[in-house]
Amino acid sequence: MKRTVDSTANADVLGPYSHAATNGRMLFTAGQIPVTPAGEVLGDEPIAVQTEQSLTNVEAILAEEGLGMNDVLKTTVYLTDIDDFDEVNEVYRSFFDADLPARTAVEVRRLADDADIEIEAVATH
């Protein structure tokens, strides 16, 4: 049975969607841009800062369900500049232990609120 998840540690969603949805076994997050819990978008910050905030947002959503980053099976990373990939990797790696999730990274023309990165995750209970 589908159930939605909204993280009390993250900013409110900005449209008709939830922070995540789960069926009790799998949890799918919405894409997380670098927005602080107070609602400030960090789009003018360096990509490392944006990456850290986006992953912190993913982490907070997982925590609502008693999950952690090591429960993540797959992530998708959207970047407005693929040349930022090495800097993103440095921060990204710090959020996971040895068993890294599968990942797709793609360059896109533009992201919501002019962020430079958006990250979504699929996790398992």
C-alpha positions in Angstrom: 0.0 0.0 0.0 1.4 3.4 -1.0 2.1 6.0 1.7 3.7 9.4 1.3 6.4 10.8 3.5 7.1 14.4 4.3 10.2 15.3 6.3 9.7 17.7 9.2 13.5 18.5 9.0 13.2 19.8 5.4 11.6 22.8 3.8 8.0 22.4 2.7 7.6 21.1 -0.8 7.0 23.7 -3.4 4.4 21.9 -5.5 2.0 19.0 -5.7 4.3 16.3 -4.6 5.7 14.6 -1.4 9.2 14.4 -0.2 9.0 10.7 -0.7 6.6 7.8 -1.3 6.9 4.2 0.0 5.1 0.9 -0.2 6.7 -0.3 3.0 9.6 -2.0 1.3 10.9 0.6 -1.1 11.2 4.3 -0.6 11.5 6.8 -3.5 12.5 10.4 -2.7 11.6 13.4 -4.8 14.6 15.2 -6.3 16.3 17.3 -3.6 17.8 20.6 -4.6 20.1 22.5 -2.2 17.4 24.2 -0.1 17.8 24.7 3.6 15.2 23.7 6.2 14.3 27.4 6.4 13.6 27.4 2.6 16.7 29.2 1.4 17.9 27.9 -2.0 21.7 27.8 -2.0 21.9 28.1 -5.8 24.6 30.7 -5.7 26.9 28.6 -3.4 29.8 26.5 -4.7 28.7 23.0 -6.1 30.2 21.3 -3.0 27.9 23.3 -0.7 24.9 22.6 -2.9 25.8 18.9 -3.1 26.1 18.6 0.7 22.7 20.3 1.3 21.0 18.2 -1.3 22.3 15.0 0.2 21.5 16.2 3.7 17.9 16.7 2.5 17.9 13.1 1.2 19.3 11.9 4.5 16.6 13.7 6.5 13.8 12.1 4.4 15.3 8.7 4.9 15.5 9.3 8.7 11.8 10.0 8.8 11.4 6.3 7.9 14.2 5.0 10.1 16.5 4.6 7.2 20.0 5.8 6.5 22.2 6.5 3.5 23.4 2.9 3.6 19.9 1.8 2.8 20.0 3.6 -0.6 20.1 1.3 -3.6 20.2 3.9 -6.4 20.6 7.6 -6.8 20.2 9.9 -9.8 22.2 13.1 -9.8 21.2 16.0 -12.1 23.8 18.6 -12.8 23.6 21.8 -14.8 27.4 21.5 -15.5 28.9 18.0 -15.8 32.3 19.5 -15.3 31.3 19.8 -11.6 31.2 16.0 -11.4 34.6 15.6 -9.6 33.7 18.1 -6.9 30.3 16.4 -6.5 32.0 13.0 -6.1 34.1 14.2 -3.3 31.1 15.3 -1.2 28.9 12.4 -2.4 31.4 9.8 -1.3 31.5 11.2 2.3 27.8 10.3 2.7 28.2 6.6 2.1 30.2 3.7 3.5 32.0 1.1 1.4 28.8 -0.3 -0.3 28.0 2.5 -2.7 24.6 2.6 -4.3 24.1 2.4 -8.1 24.1 5.9 -9.6 23.2 7.8 -12.7 24.5 11.3 -13.3 23.2 13.5 -16.1 23.7 17.0 -17.3 20.5 19.0 -17.7 19.9 22.5 -19.0 18.2 23.9 -15.9 16.9 22.9 -12.5 14.2 24.3 -10.2 15.0 27.5 -8.5 18.2 27.8 -10.6 20.0 25.2 -8.5 23.0 23.5 -10.0 22.3 20.0 -8.6 19.3 17.8 -7.8 19.6 14.4 -6.2 16.9 11.7 -5.9 17.3 8.3 -4.2 15.6 4.9 -4.0 16.1 3.1 -0.7 14.9 -0.2 0.8 13.6 -1.1 4.3 
